[in-house]
Amino acid sequence: MESQDNSTEKKILLKELQNNLPVEVKGKQDQSFAFKDWGMEEEKKIAKFKEKNPSMGRFITSILNLMLKDLYGEDFQGKEYNQKILTLNQMPVANVLYMYLFLRYDQLGSDINIVSNCPFCNNTIEDFTASLDDIDVDCKVGDYKEEVVYKLKKPVTLDKGEQLVENLKIGIAKWDVMEKADMQKAVDEAYMKETTFKSSIVGVDDSSTPVVIEEIIKKLKKVDIEFLNLFISKHNAGPTIQAEMFCNRCKQTFFKVIDWGYESFFGIGSLPTR
């Protein structure tokens, strides 16, 4: 993760970042991780995880808990179960998603097959091969700011109009928010935005004044709902899990978010046929 400049925020390709965490965990000299081999024993255990974990967040935690051999240059499997789970759910969302992405890269290779309909002509593209090598990963390194300030475009008032809130303090979201998320509602964009806000807003501009985060969220206006969601996404950093696709019929290029559900990511359909 070394670079020529001293910037704390960098964009690095997956093939260059390799098995290093995108958001450096402060206090850890080694930011690397490593997986054990995925064999038949692991295949059977992961199949059981799918049955027991309806939440995608808990499912990913279970897979990483099983597959991680080393984390921060330390033996991960030698730790107690509860310690391993706590370590994972308190990690930045970006780091857990990146490790899950890299697990696919590490075990099945960089090429992934994507099926998509062209947004321009609705042509079904069934055999498009993308390379995970070229995925952009936004990284935070060195002495980066864990908390940043978002200035509301439309300030809100609390306590019956007596307290004006103009700025929100935003922290880096932890993975436990994804574990707690109701994945049946994950397709509900508003639900996921609200969940993200709850995990990311850590205070207001006047830190001496206690506030109820849920009350602030309820009063956010549309313009801030959208810009705050984008602001939080950029602050959290991590991989942009999308591929640039080309339609042979209309000759248009477009971007497609890669489905990181288990079957699309690790199943036989994700493997190129040629």
SULVENMO-V411170 format. One record per residue. N is the residue number from 0. SS is DSSP state (H for helix, E for strand, C for the rest). OMEGA is omega in whole degrees, -180 to 180 (none if undefined). D_CENTER is the distance of its C-alpha to the mean C-alpha in Angstrom with 2 decimals. Layout:
n:ss:omega:d_center
N:SS:OMEGA:D_CENTER
N:SS:OMEGA:D_CENTER
This chain:
n:ss:omega:d_center
0:C:180:18.86
1:C:-178:22.26
2:C:-178:23.12
3:C:-176:26.34
4:C:-177:25.48
5:C:-179:24.61
6:C:179:21.76
7:C:179:18.94
8:E:-176:16.38
9:E:173:16.36
10:E:-175:15.06
11:E:176:15.47
12:E:-180:15.64
13:H:-177:14.17
14:H:178:17.84
15:H:-179:18.60
16:H:180:15.79
17:C:-173:16.28
18:C:175:15.65
19:E:-178:14.83
20:C:-179:11.90
21:C:178:10.59
22:E:-177:11.00
23:C:177:14.44
24:C:-175:15.33
25:C:-178:18.67
26:C:179:21.66
27:C:180:20.54
28:C:-178:22.59
29:C:-178:20.81
30:C:-176:17.08
31:E:174:17.35
32:E:179:16.57
33:E:-180:18.47
34:E:170:18.72
35:C:180:21.97
36:C:180:23.36
37:C:180:22.43
38:C:-177:25.91
39:H:179:27.69
40:H:178:27.41
41:H:179:23.62
42:H:-179:23.78
43:H:179:25.93
44:H:-179:23.82
45:H:176:20.61
46:H:178:22.81
47:H:177:23.75
48:H:-179:20.21
49:H:-180:19.78
50:H:-173:22.93
51:H:-173:22.13
52:C:176:18.51
53:C:178:18.29
54:C:178:14.93
55:H:180:12.04
56:H:180:10.29
57:H:178:13.60
58:H:179:14.11
59:H:177:11.18
60:H:-179:12.52
61:H:180:15.93
62:H:-178:15.32
63:H:177:13.97
64:H:179:16.78
65:H:-168:19.18
66:H:-178:18.20
67:E:177:17.45
68:E:180:20.81
69:E:175:20.22
70:E:-175:17.80
71:C:-180:18.90
72:C:-179:21.91
73:E:177:23.01
74:E:-178:23.86
75:C:-176:21.09
76:C:180:23.08
77:C:-180:26.02
78:C:176:24.42
79:C:-177:25.18
80:H:-177:23.01
81:H:179:22.30
82:H:179:21.49
83:H:-179:18.93
84:H:180:17.21
85:H:179:17.44
86:H:-178:16.04
87:H:-174:12.83
88:H:175:12.37
89:C:177:13.18
90:C:174:10.72
91:E:179:8.20
92:H:-178:4.78
93:H:-177:4.14
94:H:-179:6.99
95:H:178:6.59
96:H:-180:4.24
97:H:179:6.76
98:H:178:9.51
99:H:177:9.23
100:H:-177:9.45
101:H:176:12.17
102:H:178:13.91
103:H:179:14.67
104:H:-176:15.87
105:H:-173:17.85
106:H:-176:19.53
107:H:179:20.18
108:C:-174:20.21
109:C:-177:18.73
110:E:179:20.31
111:E:180:18.78
112:E:-179:20.84
113:E:175:19.67
114:E:-178:21.82
115:E:170:21.87
116:E:178:24.49
117:C:-179:25.38
118:C:-178:24.86
119:C:-176:28.19
120:C:178:30.58
121:C:176:28.77
122:C:179:29.62
123:E:179:27.75
124:E:-172:26.27
125:E:-173:26.05
126:E:179:26.15
127:E:180:23.87
128:E:176:22.46
129:E:179:19.49
130:E:177:18.69
131:H:178:15.35
132:H:-170:17.29
133:H:177:16.96
134:C:177:13.25
135:E:177:12.68
136:E:176:10.44
137:E:-174:10.77
138:E:173:12.00
139:E:-176:13.72
140:C:176:16.84
141:C:-175:20.09
142:C:180:21.14
143:C:180:18.35
144:C:177:18.42
145:C:178:16.29
146:C:177:17.75
147:E:-176:18.63
148:E:174:20.85
149:E:179:20.42
150:E:-180:23.91
151:E:177:24.44
152:E:175:26.27
153:E:-178:28.09
154:E:-180:28.62
155:E:178:29.00
156:E:179:31.78
157:E:178:31.77
158:C:177:34.70
159:C:175:36.77
160:C:-176:36.37
161:C:-179:37.32
162:E:179:34.02
163:E:177:32.36
164:E:-178:28.66
165:E:-177:27.87
166:E:178:24.88
167:E:174:21.75
168:E:-176:20.18
169:E:177:16.40
170:C:178:14.61
171:C:-176:11.19
172:C:178:9.42
173:E:-176:9.70
174:C:-177:8.33
175:H:177:11.68
176:H:179:10.90
177:H:177:9.03
178:H:-177:12.04
179:H:-176:14.44
180:C:176:13.38
181:C:-173:16.12
182:C:174:14.70
183:C:179:18.10
184:C:-175:17.34
185:C:178:13.82
186:C:179:15.76
187:C:-175:17.23
188:H:-179:15.62
189:H:178:17.59
190:H:-178:16.55
191:H:176:12.79
192:H:180:13.76
193:H:179:16.07
194:H:179:13.72
195:H:180:11.31
196:H:-179:14.60
197:H:-177:15.94
198:H:-172:13.24
199:H:180:13.37
200:E:-177:17.11
201:E:179:19.00
202:E:179:22.39
203:E:-176:24.66
204:C:178:26.82
205:C:-174:29.61
206:C:-179:28.14
207:C:-178:31.52
208:C:179:31.27
209:C:178:29.43
210:C:174:27.54
211:C:-175:25.97
212:H:-179:22.42
213:H:-180:22.83
214:H:178:25.99
215:H:-178:24.39
216:H:-180:21.69
217:H:-175:24.56
218:H:179:26.43
219:C:178:23.87
220:C:-174:25.29
221:H:-177:23.75
222:H:180:23.56
223:H:176:21.55
224:H:-177:19.28
225:H:-177:18.23
226:H:178:18.33
227:H:179:16.70
228:H:178:13.66
229:H:-180:13.53
230:H:180:14.38
231:H:180:11.62
232:H:180:8.96
233:H:-179:10.98
234:H:-180:11.48
235:H:-180:8.00
236:C:-180:7.94
237:E:-175:6.03
238:E:171:6.88
239:C:-171:8.56
240:C:178:8.91
241:E:-179:12.40
242:E:174:15.95
243:E:-176:19.19
244:E:-180:21.74
245:E:179:25.51
246:C:-180:27.90
247:C:-178:31.25
248:C:-176:33.06
249:C:176:32.50
250:C:179:31.34
251:C:176:28.40
252:E:179:25.04
253:E:179:21.83
254:E:-179:18.04
255:E:176:16.40
256:E:-180:12.79
257:C:179:12.62
258:C:-179:12.72
259:C:169:10.62
260:C:-170:13.03
261:H:-175:15.18
262:H:-179:18.29
263:H:-173:16.88
264:H:-175:14.87
265:H:-177:17.37
266:C:-178:20.48
267:H:-179:23.61
268:H:-180:22.77
269:H:-177:19.96
270:C:178:22.65
271:C:-180:24.78
272:C:180:28.34
273:C:none:29.99
